[in-house]
Structures are given as C-alpha cells and as structure tokens.
Amino acid sequence: MGKQATEMLKGTLEGIVLAILSGRPAYGYEITSWLREQGFTDIAEGTIYALLVRIEQRGLVDVEKVPSEKGPPRKVYSLNARGRDSLDEFWSTWSFLAARIEQLHDLQQFPGADELPESHQSHEEEK
C-alpha cells in the first residue's frame, strides 16, 4: 500500500473496525487477520489494539474477557448502541464524501473540467 492509501486508511480505520464488529464480536487478532485477508496487508497489529483501546474508552464497544487456551484471557469486543450510532454517522459521512469525490472524478473526465463552476467564477470575478 502506498503512502496516500495508508493515510486515507488511517482516517477510516475506526469506521472499518466498527463495521466489522457490527457483524459479530471479535478480538484484536481476529480483526487484524480479517483485514489482512481483505488486502490490508500493511496494518500492524498494534494499530488495531490501540484503536480498540480508544473505542473502548469512548464507550463504543462492550468488552468481555474470554479464557484463552494460550496465555491470558482475550478481550472480545462487541458493538453497543453508542457504537452503532457512531457507525451510522461514519456511513453517512462516507456516503457524502464518496459522492463528492466521485463528482470531482467525473469532472476530470470531461472537456472543460479545469474550469471553475459558474458559482465560483462569479465569486472569483468579484475579488
């Protein structure tokens, strides 16, 4: 993954993890493994654990300690009502941004795309 993709992922990773947890409870390693299987190979396990701590502190998830066959108990995270509200807001924001970015992308594919829209042109002329 390139630097730009990594930076974009940082801005959306919380929403992605909340979306994963909306499907079922999971622990940190499961989330990291699933993300890597989906092609997010550069995600460090520590990044996910730090994010899980933040969303736990913000009250977006419930945590249950489950005994592990190896080592200490695992913290299993599940999305709660507050987390679902945050996820809904994430999807709403994502839809808004994706639509605007798509509009910009479409403008680049047509002649005259480098011209400002009329509302901006008249504003520029006033200066």
Summary of the structure (lengths in Angstrom):
residues: 127
radius of gyration: 20.1
end to end distance: 42.2
largest distance: 70.7
contacts: 298
relative contact order: 0.12
helix: 63%
strand: 11%
